[in-house]
């Protein structure tokens, strides 16, 4: 037993060494894990895919929306610029202003009525449209001759691109920071020509940036976090920002969208970190007319809100599923593993030698079957071991008995006593119903009852029970010299019931044989069906053999005693004859003594006389 | 057949040469170029680009080791660069033209301020907005007769705006802090003031000022160009390009991170006031980055104006070829 369990341990250890970590988990934990994983995976995969797909869709949608918005605003800006350009044309449209412009530009130093008129004209226009913050006129030296803002008059713009380009044609300056104005400004210029078509000055309008700002501020289609803003080519923000205070001239934006738009002067879409380091979905475009980047951005979180909801729902589902799975798995696993664990425990105890344990089993499934098989197995083991012990005990007792019987028999030389002892001892020792012995009479070919147990035995003895050789069980045993075994008499054909032994249900007849001589039959009967077994046959055969030897001894003893008696008688007769004195007396004594010895009624001696033909008969009759 | 064999052989040689040169460049890092910069004045955020380029490792990236030497009233950056104590100097555009006429060969390779920040300041309440408003007023100057070099641009301003010298009275500026001289009544306006720090100082003192910029009236002179000797430029164009690139990157960072720039200035002179330095840094952003053209780059017109002023006031006798005094070739767009 010890050896088996130690080899099992070796196998288990081997498993542990070979197996992966998972194998070290108990069956229950593995099942639990499998259940939970099975529950999570589909939800996780479905949720992720759904979230991913919806996220992608939403991102595309957000891009499209921002693209539409930014495109719209770009168009608005271009339209505004066109309108501004046109309106600047209108400032010097009429004849009178044209003439006054000429005179002012020719003689620009003195304050004149013409200057005043132009100033008024321009201011009036400006008030009406609000397109410009300042409209001014420069002479060929770049000096501001007239301006709606008098302070600006006299300033020299010779270095400014808007002046140089304005001499050549219509021009819009990109936004540049004007320290004098503490602001960015976009200046729109166009040449002023006299009647002969010669350029005599430049008319300029400082664009009202609030118009641009307004365009950018319109929130239509931008959602809760969306915004559009303009960034100058030097990365400085030009219009107000939604998520940060704009400090004009000091706020620089270098997000990916802005950088790409400015560096590559191109249109594009991307997801990147904006100026507050928030991840945004951005659409950027370069507006060449103004040399600025137009950016439309929307927080990614907002765009992906729906897909975030999907993700959150998935997460919630996962949590709920996991909880449910854990509970269910726990119950189911418990149902599966606890009987197994019980089986394992029982098996373990059985392995330690406790065979009385039973698996308590109520299940109808494979585990139930396994439990039943287990119980059957332990029962058979138990029975096997039990009967084995019984058989060993029985055998030992039988052997002891047979030895005891032999020992006793060897000391008994009287046949009658011997037989009565044999039957009684065999019956007592093995608790048989009935035992008797028949002796075979070679002359009559009959088996004569020689001894039997109980009243039945006495009765049969008294009536001199005999069985013809070959008849019945006993006769067959004697004839075949083989043991005849009938486990169930009722099903045996030709079985002769004995009215004195009504309870007999099984019977064994064993021949008592020594060499080639059949001495008799030992017959044993039991009052239960199957009460006699093959073991009994073997046992009885061995006893029969001992009996045969003992019988032979007894017979030999009896014969030798007879011989001795006879010789003693002859000796006595001889002595008596010798003591006689006469022949006649001697003869008479011989006759008398022989008669006594032989038990004869009448005895006589006849003497043959040589002379006589007929012998004389001596009267020897006992009288 | 023979030709193709030769071709292959040639190819092999070229490839091996490439390999060797590649190994060389990888295996042995070139020693860093050591460069000294002579600043035009004491340490301050005006030089923030240099500080940042050092601190952020922009110079190291270009394999340059930079030493910054503060200037002062006793130091002439032109001399320092000429005698080789420094390779780069900070100096005014006009002084480079004058030097050229004296036979000293300096070339401006970039400028810190792309616009001249000098202005005539006056208290806001006095309403001096246009040059004509100065007529009859007392104007503060560096010399009473305006003969000093520092008054040159004021004279140029007068000539361009048509102001007569006699139409104003003059007073010597003794207190340069904010608008103290005006508030004390000694003068109505101060000429030749730096818009950048003057503005901050007066605001800090609780006063608002009006600024009349010289540059708005056609008087535009670069006041802090980065210059080298013509010889140095001839021999080290690559080093100059790397140096300017790193420096401008530094300025770009400084204007976008004024707080950091101010803190860095303090590491060079701990006596500086952090808040003041940051405000000055903010105030000079529009001069460094005007929004038109890359930072550091110079305009031919400004050089023309400078030369015209020098000619007008007889500081030089004849015009020179301005292309020998400045170049934008090292300023990357």
Interface residues (C-beta under 8 A of the other chain):
Chain A: X109 X142 X143 X150 X151 X153 X154 X155 X156 X158 X159 X161 X173 X174 X175 X176 X177 X178 X179 X180 X184 X232 X233 X234 X235 X236 X249 X250 X252 X254
Chain B: X115 X117 X129 X130 X131 X132 X160 X161 X162 X195 X211 X213 X215 X216 X217 X218 X220 X255 X256 X258 X282 X285 X286 X287 X289 X290 X291 X292 X295 X299 X301 X302 X305
